[in-house]
Amino acid sequence: MKIPLSMTVVLFGGGLLLTGAPSIARATLGEPAASVAADAAQMNAAEGAHTARPLPGMPAQDAPISDNFTVERLTTPEGTVVSEYIGQSGMVFAVTWRGPTPPDVATLLGTYFKQYTDAANAGAPSPFGLHASSVHASDVTVETAGNMALTWGRAYLPAALPAGVNLSEIK
């Protein structure tokens, strides 16, 4: 039996809310680099990527290196590593995550979270099956995948991608 994408998003989003998503999200996407510290505080995350709890069967993931952006890393108490991509303009244009549990996506998407959930609820079922989705809203794209042991995702603002940045660099 296939579960429609809107049901998957409702279940996933509801799970996020039940796990303590804040009632007032601190925006990341589209916000200045200073919002990274606010995100860390909101998610009770430590700055930097910590490998104390490596993911089974997964190689360590180094931060991408580019002249077009910098990457700030946070590690949630659950061991999920969140990377926030900051363009030369000083604005966060993408976030990624990888770990045993999803991070507080509402905090990471900030003002784009509603646009994401609206697009997900209005969309067709994901062609990627139950464990992955790709949602394209007017200003934000969010891709997620995972299973019981590992979740990953990325969200980015297509119009804010710095010149010369390829999506394959956002990982």
Secondary structure, DSSP 8 states (H G I E B T S, - for coil): ----HHHHHHHHHHHHHHTT--SS----TTSBTTHHHHHHHHTT-EES---SS--TT---------SSEEEEEEE-TTS-EEEEEEETTSBEEEEEEEESS---HHHHHGGGHHHHHHHHHHS---TT-TTEEEEE-SS-EEEEEE-SS-EEEEEE-GGG--TT--GGG--
